[in-house]
Amino acid sequence: MIWQTSRFSIDLAEPRVMGIVNATPDSFSDGGRHGSTAAALRHCEQLLRDGAHILDIGGESTRPGSPAVPLDEELARVVPLVQGAVSLGVPISIDTYKPEVMRAVLDLGADIINDIWALRQPGAAEVVASHPQCGVCLMHMHRDPQTMQMAPMEGDVVQQVLYFLQRSALDLQALGVEKNRIVLDPGIGFGKTVEQNFALLAHQSVLRAAGYPLLAGWSRKSSLGAVTGLAVEQRMVPSVAAAVLAVERGASVVRVHDVRETVAALAVWRAMQAV
């Protein structure tokens, strides 16, 4: 299976590790550590040395309760970083829901739009459709980052997420976006209870049966803290375990902070698969 992006055709026959690059002062896990463009680029280079296949750059925190970032501020954080990152020789994904940011980074050569709103913001789908080769990740989110954990989802989470993601993908294809450009993300932690998040992992094969590659984003999430009692900075081991479990259940891409450890764990999983 191939994920077609602006500059790269990503072979998903093997699981791919997407390294997280937060150019933000307030992300829940590593906010402020890579605040300058130079520091963020050094982090990109380190993630590549650690084995990342894709880099995912974000200029706005979407942790529960986080405030929206003004457009000009997000552009100021992201554009200089993308200008440097596109020369690193790997697919560059941009975590944004603003169509103006999407247009700016795609024009600079970015490869993937990773949107927590699944292109529901006015004009976003049209931007992706107007860039005929870019990849896109459509994520399920209940409500919005400011309110999503105040009243999480109710009912059968797996079927609701499946319906939303299928509908979003079909709507995008109706605008002319080829199916091989689309990856789906169930949105772990975005308006869901701990039990619902683990239900999505346990029944991930149901989502995979929709016919699109899946991206799993468990890294350092609060659900891992809820079941282990570990603070966010201590969640590397459960994050790696969740990534391997997601791959075991059919995820094609795992979005992680701890790239080196995840790559090593997947090497063990791959060795087992080869026997």
N, C-alpha and C positions, 0 to 999 in steps of 0.2 A: 504494500500500500504506500502511495506517495502523497506527501503533503506539498502541494505546489505553492511556492511563495514567490516574492518579487524576483529574487536572484537565485534561489536555490530550489531544487526538487529534493525534498527531505525524504529519505527512505525510512519508512516506519516498520520495516521488517524486524528491526531491533529497537528496543525502547530507547527513547531519547531523553536526555537530561537537560532541562531548561534552568539556567542559573538566574537567580533573582538579583537585580541591580536596582536598589531603591535610591533615587536621587531626591530624597525627601528628608525633612527634619523630624518627622513624627510617625514614621511607620512603626507598627506594633513591635517588630523584632529588632530592626537595625537602623531605626531612624537617626539621621544625623551623622552616621559613620562615613558616608560617602557624599557629603554635601557639596563639595566643589567638583567641577568637571574633571580636574586632574585626578582627584582621589577616586572618583567613580570610574574613570578609565583604568586606573591601576587595579581596581577591584575587578573590572571586566577581564583584564589580562590574567589576573590570578585565577578567576573562575575557569578560564580556558585552559590554563596549566593544570587545573584540578580535573579537567575532563569534560566540561560542559560542551554540549553540542549546539545549544541555542542560548542567546542572552535575552532576558526580558527586562526592559528598562521602564521604570515608572516614575512619574513626577508628582503623583498625588496619592496620599495614603487612603486606603479604603477599609481600614479597620473599623469595627463597629463604633459608631458615634463620631467618626472623624468628620470635620467640616470640609466643605467643598473648597477647592483651591481656585482662585481667579485664573482665567485663561492666560493672561500675560505672564503670570508667575509660573504656571506649568510649562509654558513655552520656553521661558528663560532657563528652567531647570533641565528640560529635555533636549532642546534643539542642539546646543553645543555638544552634549554627550553623544547624540546620534551622529553628528558630523564626524566625531572621532571613531565611534564604534563601528561604523559601516566599513572601515578599512581593516577590520580584524579578521576577515575571512570566514565568518560564520553568520548564520541567519540572525537578524536583529528583530526582536519583537518589541512592540511598544504597548504598555499597559495604560490605555486611556479610553475614555468614553466621549471625549469632545471631538466633534468633526473637524474643527479647525486644527487641532493638534494632529489628528490623523492625516489630514492633507499635507501639513508641513513636513511630517516625518517621512511620509511616503515619497514626497518630492525629493527628499534627501537620500533616498535609497533604502529606507527601512523595508523589511520583508513581511512582517506580520503585524496585524492589529489584534490585540488581546483585550476584549471589551467586556467588563463586568455587566454592562447593560445589554449585551447581545445586540448592539446596534439599534437600540430603541430610541436613542436620543435623536431629535429631528435633524435630518441631513447626514447622519452617520452612515447608514446603509448605502446612500448614494455616493459617498466618498469612496467606500470600498469597491462598489460596483464600477466606478469610473477609473479605477486603477486595475487593469485587467489581469494582472498576475499576482497581486498580493495575497498572502494567506490571511486567514482570520480565525480567531478562537471566540466562539459564542458561549458565554457563561450564563448559568441560571442564578438569579438573585431574587430573593423575596423582599419586596419593598425597596429600601435604599439604605446606603451605609449609615445614615443618621438614625434610622428607626428599625432596621432589620432585626435586631435582637430584642427589641421591646415586645414584639408580638410575632414570634417565629411561626413558621408554617404549621398547618394542621392537616390531618388526613394522611393518605398514602403518598409519602414523599417521593418514592421511586416513580410511580406512574405520573405524578404531577410534573416532576422534572423531565421525564421522558417526553411527555406531550409538549411541554414548552420548548425544549431543545429541538425536537423534530419540526415543530411549527416554525421556529426561528430560522432553521436551516432551509426549509422549503420556501419561506418568504424571501430569503436572500437569493436563492437560486432563481426565483421568479424575476429577479432584477438582472439576471444574466451571469451571476457568479457560479462558476463551475463547482460541482460537488467536491472535487479533489483539492479545492482551496480551503475547505471547511473542517475545523476540528471543534469538538464540543467539550465543555467543562461543566460538571454537575454543580460546581459552586460550593465546595465544602466550607461551612462556616458562615455562609451568606444568607442569614435569615432562617437558620435551621437549628434544631436542638441537637444536643450531643448524640442522642439515640438516632435521630434522623441522619446525621452525618455518617454514623457507622452502618446504618441501613443502606445508604448509597454505596458504601464500600462493599458490603456483603453481597449486594445484588447488582453490582456494577455490570455483570454480564447482560442484564436486561437493557441497560443503556447502550452497551456495545452492540447489541443486536439491531439497533436502529440503522447501522450501516456506515457510521462515521467514526474516525479515530477519536479517542478520548484523551483529554488532558486532566491529570489529577493534581490538585494543589493542597496537600496536607501539611506542608512544612510549617512546623512550630505552631500550628493552630491551637486554639483554646480547648477544643475537644480532646486533644492529646494531653493537655494539662489536666483536664477534668478526670481522666481515667488513670493518670500516673501521679498526680499531685506535684508535678514538676513546674517550676517557673519557666517563662518563655525562653530564657537564655540556656536552660538545661534540657531542652527538648530535642536535641540532635538525634539521640538513639530512637525514641519513638517516631520521630519524623522519618528516619531512614526505614524503620520497620513498616510504616504506613506506605511509603513509596514502593517498597518491594511487594507488599500485599496488593497494592493497586495494579502494578505491572502483572503480577500473577493472575489477576482477574481481568486483564485485557487492556489496561491503559497503555497508550502508545507514547505519551509524553508525561514526565513528572516534573513539576515546577518546584524547585527546592532552593533553600539557602545553603545547605551543607552539601556542596557538589562532590567534593572528593570522597566523602564517606558514602554517599549514595552510589557513585560510580563503582566503588569497591564492592558494595553489597550486591549490586546488580551483576558484577562479574561472577560472584558466587552463584547467584540465581541462574545465570547463563550457563555456567559449567554443569549445573544439575540438569538443565534442559537438554544439553548436548549428549547426555549419557543414553 
